Structures are given as structure tokens and as C-alpha cells.
Amino acid sequence: MDALKANQDARSLYRAGEQRLGTDEAAFNAILAVQNFAQLRMVFDEYHKVTGHAIEQAVQAEFSGDIRDAHLAVVKAIRNRASFFAELLHNSMKGMGTRDNDLIRLVVVSGFVLL
């Protein structure tokens, strides 16, 4: 893990989003898609130090629709993978009836990912 790189990435995310008019989606995608989980946790911690709030708040403010949901899912999975899958499993079973296709897919995928 590289603390300097995490700080640089956090500042890059800030410049790509909250510090400018509009959002540089490519910058967010490049950082979230390339770094490993441990490094991204450091980036998120550095982002909080730089801005005073969590990366989730920035994603909520800067994105909308499916891309917002995708980025938030990535952040949740990076912060706590088991909790992320538990939430998805719960959502597939809550309410009237179970969304069987979602449940089966999640059980299979979480079995591979959580090992």
C-alpha cells in the first residue's frame, strides 16, 4: 500500500468532482477500476481527510442514475465485502416473495468472492 499515492488519488478525485463544475467521470472510473481493495480503502480515508466528508457523499452529489449506483456499490464492496453481499442477499429476500434469480446469482457469486 502506498500512502502518498492514496493521497494523490484522493486529491484527483476531489479535483475531478467537487472542485469543478461538472464531473470528470473518467477520473473516477480510472481510480476505482485500477487500485486494489486495500489501496482504495486508503484512498477513501485520505479523501475524508482532504474534504472532511466521505467519498459516498461525493458520489451522491456528483453522479446520478446507474453510474451513481455502480460507484456506490463499488465503494460499499471495498469498505466491507461481507456486509455488501449480506445487504444484497437481504434485499433479494425482503418483502412479499423472494427474487429467486437474484438470490441464486448472489449465493453463487458471494461464494466465490468471499473465499
C-alpha positions in Angstrom: 0.0 0.0 0.0 1.2 3.5 -0.9 0.0 6.3 1.4 1.4 9.0 -1.0 -0.4 7.5 -4.0 -3.6 7.3 -1.9 -3.4 11.0 -1.0 -2.7 11.9 -4.7 -5.7 9.8 -5.8 -7.9 11.3 -3.2 -7.0 14.8 -4.4 -7.5 13.7 -8.0 -11.0 12.5 -7.1 -11.7 15.8 -5.4 -10.5 17.8 -8.4 -12.5 15.6 -10.8 -15.7 16.1 -8.9 -16.5 18.5 -6.2 -13.8 21.1 -7.0 -15.0 21.7 -10.6 -18.2 22.4 -12.5 -19.3 19.1 -13.9 -17.7 15.7 -13.1 -14.8 14.0 -14.8 -16.3 10.5 -14.8 -13.2 9.0 -16.4 -11.0 10.1 -13.5 -13.3 8.3 -11.0 -13.5 5.2 -13.2 -9.7 5.1 -13.7 -9.0 5.2 -9.9 -11.8 2.9 -8.8 -11.1 0.3 -11.5 -7.3 0.1 -11.2 -6.4 0.1 -7.5 -6.7 -2.9 -5.2 -9.1 -3.0 -2.3 -6.6 -2.1 0.4 -5.2 0.8 -1.6 -8.8 2.1 -2.3 -9.6 1.9 1.4 -6.6 4.2 1.9 -7.8 6.5 -0.9 -11.2 6.7 0.8 -9.6 7.5 4.2 -7.5 10.2 2.5 -10.5 11.6 0.7 -12.2 12.1 4.1 -9.1 13.8 5.5 -8.9 16.1 2.4 -12.6 17.0 2.2 -14.0 16.4 5.6 -16.6 14.0 4.4 -16.9 10.5 3.0 -16.4 9.5 -0.6 -20.0 8.2 -0.6 -21.3 11.8 -0.1 -19.2 13.0 -3.1 -20.5 10.2 -5.3 -24.1 11.0 -4.3 -23.6 14.7 -5.1 -21.6 14.2 -8.4 -23.4 11.3 -10.1 -26.9 10.2 -10.8 -28.7 7.1 -12.1 -26.9 3.8 -12.8 -23.4 5.2 -12.6 -24.1 6.6 -9.1 -25.5 3.2 -8.0 -22.5 1.4 -9.5 -19.9 3.7 -7.9 -21.7 3.4 -4.5 -21.8 -0.4 -4.9 -18.0 -0.4 -5.6 -17.3 1.7 -2.5 -19.6 -0.4 -0.3 -17.9 -3.6 -1.5 -14.4 -2.2 -0.9 -15.3 -0.9 2.6 -16.8 -4.2 3.7 -17.3 -7.0 1.2 -19.2 -9.3 3.5 -21.6 -6.6 4.6 -22.2 -5.6 1.0 -23.2 -9.1 0.0 -25.3 -9.5 3.1 -27.2 -6.4 2.2 -27.8 -7.7 -1.3 -28.9 -11.0 0.0 -31.3 -9.4 2.4 -32.7 -7.2 -0.3 -33.3 -10.2 -2.6 -35.4 -11.9 0.1 -37.3 -9.0 1.8 -40.9 -8.2 1.2 -43.5 -10.4 -0.4 -41.7 -13.3 -2.1 -38.1 -13.8 -3.0 -36.4 -12.7 -6.1 -35.1 -16.2 -6.9 -32.9 -15.2 -9.8 -31.2 -12.5 -7.7 -30.8 -14.8 -4.7 -29.3 -17.7 -6.7 -26.9 -15.3 -8.5 -25.8 -13.8 -5.2 -25.3 -17.1 -3.5 -23.1 -18.3 -6.3 -21.1 -15.1 -6.7 -20.7 -14.4 -3.0 -19.4 -18.0 -2.5 -16.5 -17.3 -4.9 -15.8 -13.7 -3.8 -15.9 -14.3 -0.1 -13.5 -17.2 -0.1 
